[in-house]
Amino acid sequence: MFKGHGIRQIRSGWADGPAYVTQCPIQTNQSYTYNFTIIGQRGTLLWHAHISWLRATIYGPIIILPKHNDPYPFQKPYKEIPIILGEWFNVDPEAVISQALKVGGGPNVSDAYTINGLPGPFYNCSNKDTFKLKVKPGKTYLLRLINAALNEELFFSIANHTLTIVEADASYTKPFETETLLIAPGQTTNVLLKTKPYYPNATFLIAARPYFSGQGTPPNNTNVNNGTKLVVLKFNTSVELVLQSTSILGTESHPLHLHGYDFFVVGQGFGNYDKNKDPAKFNVVDPVQRNTAGVPAGGWIVIRFRADNPGVWFMHCHLDIHTSWGLRMAWLVLDGPGPNQKLQPPPSDLPKC
């Protein structure tokens, strides 16, 4: 299954990719060609498989360049480099999640983290295979960061260097500097890296690592509903959605991804959302625009979007173990009245179950 993560798929939701939501899986030895048009988007996104845990190894970058002669709203980089963060399992990831669902516990974690498919220099056997980025002194590089990991939010940094964030989820942002940035699974972030003016033959470590500080809670045999929640929206409905993190087995962050749309993150905070007080703190002037946003552990975010793209649109946590456990739903956006506001019919060769 091909998922163009972040591609809006205007009126072509059947090309969105999630198995059993908008299409049936592509079977073994079967091929299928996705045809869709990218409208009004540019920047860094990603593609990946969208059934079970197959995206552990089936993923890659989508780079949409600006129109010809349309400059970047920041300094032109000397060079552009995709940096894809991932996880590596020394076993079949499908077997990992299958076993976890059978016993009802958490799955085994991955055996290594990777940058552009290569592990870190922590063992003698991996030193020669570690990703190395050769740069020239005093140059500005555009790093297109992508977190393709299954279940880990990762902190990215480069030793002794400052990163300038200029884009998030293929939407330009007001530039700001940081030494470390958090990037959740499914998120993309473009940063400018200005190399040191004169450090002959120097080496600076590039690191991507998770961070844990909390203690989990054992399951208590809570009953669950295995159905997928579906919400129907009329075309062009303005949606304000409060996403609240609650504590059942222990609080943790959830990167929520919405298919078919970008949305504005107008507010966020810790604790329980207060509908009487918190809206006064919303940013409705220049909020960040994303397709995947992290709901902080024990906190909340508020997002807004306009339902102007008809179709069935999956929304789920981009930690795959949480999706496997049921943290998912779908929006059914009805057709609008105009001829260009209706979902187009699917192609005749769309895979069948």
N, C-alpha and C positions, 0 to 999 in steps of 0.2 A: 504494500500500500504506500503510495506517495502522498506526503503531506507537505505542501508548500507553506511552511509555518509563517504566518503573517501576511500571506497573499490574500487580498480581500475577496478574490473570486466573485467579482460583480456579476450577479445574475447567472452564475455558473457553479452553484453550490455542489452539484454532483461531481465536480473535479476537486473537492476539498480534501478527500482522502481518508477520514477516519472509518475504520472497518465497522460495518453494521450500523452506521449512522447515516452516511450519504452514499455508500456503495458497499457491495459485497467484496470480499477479499479476492485479490488476484491469485489464482491457484498455481500450484507447482507446474512448471513447464508452460505456463500461460504468460502471454505478454499483453500489455495494454498501453496505449499512447494517450497521455493527457493533453488536451488542447484547451487553452484558456488565454485570456488577454489580461496583461497587467496594466491597470488604469491608475494614473495619478500617484504612483509610488516610486520611490528611489531610495537606495540605501542598502543596508546589510540585513538579510534574513537567513533562514536556513530551511533545508528540506530534510525529511526523515520518514522512516516507516511509521505507520500508525495502526499497528495491531499488536497486542500483547507487549512483550519487551524486545521486539525485533529492532527497535531503533537504537539498541545498545551498540550496534555496529553499522547500521544502515542510515547514514546521515551525511550531510555536506552543506556547503555554503550556497546561498543565493545572493548575488551581488547585482543590484540594479543601478546602473550608472545614470547620472543626470543626462538630460537632453544635450545634444551637441551645442557647444558654446555656452552652456549654462554652468557658471562657476559654482564651486563650493562657497558657503557663507563663512568660510574660515581660511586660514593660510593654506595655499596649495602645497600638498605634501610632496616630498622628494620621491617617495615610494609608498605603495599600499600593500599591506600584508594581512591575509586572513589568519586568525589565531583561533583554532577550534579546540575547546576543552572537552574532554570526554572521560569515560570510565572504561576499564578493561576487566573482564572476568576470565578466570582460568578454567571456567566451566561454561556450559551452555546456559545463557541467561534465561531461556525459556524453562529450563529445568529448575532454576532458582525460584522463579515466581510460582511455578506449578507446585513445588514442594511447600512453599509458604502458604499458599491458599488451602492446601490439604490439611495442614496442621494448625492453621489459624494464628500463627506467630509471624514475627517480622522475617523478611528474607535475609539471606547472607549478603553481606556488603561486597562490593567489587574488590578485586585484588590490587588494582593500581589506578591512578589517575593519569591521563595522557594530555599532551599538548600536540596538536596536529598528528595524532595517532601514535606518538612516541612517549615512553615513560620517562620519569625523572632519573637523575644520576645518583640514585641511592644504593645501587648494587654494582659490583664490578662488571656484571654481565650487561648492564644497561647503559654504561657510560658512553659507549660509542654510538648508541642509538638514540640518545637524547636530542630533542629538537634544539637547534642552535640558530639564532638569528644574527647574521653578520650585518653590521651597520657601519656607516661612515660617520666620522666625528662632525658635530655641529649641524646635522641634518634633521629635518622634521619628517617623521614617518606616521602614516595613518594605519593604525592597527584595528582591524575589523574583528572584534572579539565575539565569539559565539560559545554559549554553554550548551553543549550537546549531551551532557551527562544525564543519566537516568534519574538519579535520586539525590543529587548533591548540589546545594547552593555553594558556589566557590568564590573565595576572595582572591583577586588577581592583583599582582604588583610586580614591579621590576626594581631590583635593588638600587638605591641611590638615585632614583629618577622620579620625576613628577609626571603624571598623566593628565591630559586635558580632555575631558569628556565633551564631545560635540554632537553625538547622535545616540538615541536609544530606540531600539525596535524600529529602525528605518524612519525615524522622525528626528529632525534637527532639534537640538536643545540649546539653551543659553550656555555657552562654554563655562566650565568651572574646573578647577584643578583639584587633584587628589593624589595621594600616594598609594592608596588601596581602594579598590572598588568591589562591591558585591554584585555578582551576576548569577541569576537563578537559571535553572534549566529552561530552555526555550527563549531566553532573553538574548539580545544582541546589543553590543555597545561599541561605538566607534570612538577611539581615543587618539589624540595626537601625542607622539613621543618625540621630544627634542633630545637628541643624544648629546653627550658631553663634548665640549669643543676639542679637548685633546687628552685622550686616555689611550696611549698606544698599547695595543694587544691586551687591553683590559677585558675582564669577563664579569658580567653582572647577571645574577641569578633571576630568571623569570619563574615566578611561583604562582600556582593555583591550588588552594587548599580549603577544606571545610573547617568549620569551627563549631565545637559542641560545648555547652556549659550546663545543660539541664539534665534531670533524671526522669526517666520514663515511668509509666504506671502500668502494672500488669493488667491484661484484659479481665473484664468482669462478666463475660458471657452476655453482653448486651445484645438484644434482638435487633436485627436490621431488615430493611426492605431492599430486595435486590433489583427493584425497578429503577429506571432512569427517569428523573423528573423532567417534564416537558412544559414549557411556558409559551403560550401563544401571544404574539404581539401583532397589532395592526400596523400596516406599513406607515413609516414615518413617525412612529411613536418615540417620544423623548423618554429615555430610561435613566433613572438614577438608582444605582444599586449599592447597597451597603453590604460589604463583605466582612463578617465578624468572626474572628478566631475564637473558638471555644475550647475548653479544657475537658476532654473526656478521658483520653489515655495519656494526656500530657500536652502542653502547649508547644507548638512549633510553627515556623513560618510556612506559608503555602503560596507558591507562585501560581496564580490563577490565570489561565489563558483562554481568551475568547476567539473562536474561529470567525472568519468573515468580516471582522471589524477591527478598527482601532478605537480606543476609548481615552477619555481624559481622566486622570487621577486628580480629583479636586480636593481631596482631604485624606488624612491618615492620622492615626494616633494609637496610643496604648490604652489598655483597659476596655471597658464596654462603651460602645458608641452611645452618645447622648443626643437624641434627636432635637432636644430643645436648646442645647448649648453649642454643640460642635459645628453646625452649619455656619455659624458666625466666623469660623476660622477657615472656611473653604477658600481655595485659590481659584477664582473664576476669571482671572485676568490672563495668566500665562501658565496654565497647568501642564504638566508633562503628558505627552501622548504616547500610549503604549498599546501592545496587544497582549502582553504578559506582565502582571504586576504582583509583587510580593505582599501578601497579607501578613503583617508582623506577628510574631508569636505573642498570643494574649492581647492582640490589638485589632485594628480595623482599618479598612480603606473604603473610600466612596468613589465610585467611577460613574461617568456619564457617557452615553452614546445615543445616537439617533438610529433607529431601526429602519434604515433606508435600503437594505440589501435583502430582498426576499429569498427565503430558503430555510433549511434546517441547519442551525449553527451550534456545534458542540462547544461546551464550556467545561473546563476541568482543571484540576490541579496538575501542574507539569512535573511533579514528583511522581514517577510512574507507579510506585507502590501505592500511593494514595488514590490514583485513578483506578488501579486494580481493586482497591478496597471500596470503591463506590463514590469517590469525591468527584462527581461529574453530573452534568445535566445538559439540556439542549433548549435552545430558543427556536420556535417556529415563527418566522416572520412572514406574514401573509403578503400576497401580491398587492401592489398599488393599482390605482385606476388607469394610469397611463400605459401606453404600449412599451415604454422603456423602464417600466417599474414592475415587470413580471418576470418570474423565474423562467429561463429558457428551457425547452425540453432537453432531456439528457441524450447523449449520443446512442445510436443503436447498438454499439458494441460495448456498452458499459457492462462490466463483469456481473454475472448473475450468481445467486447462491445455489 
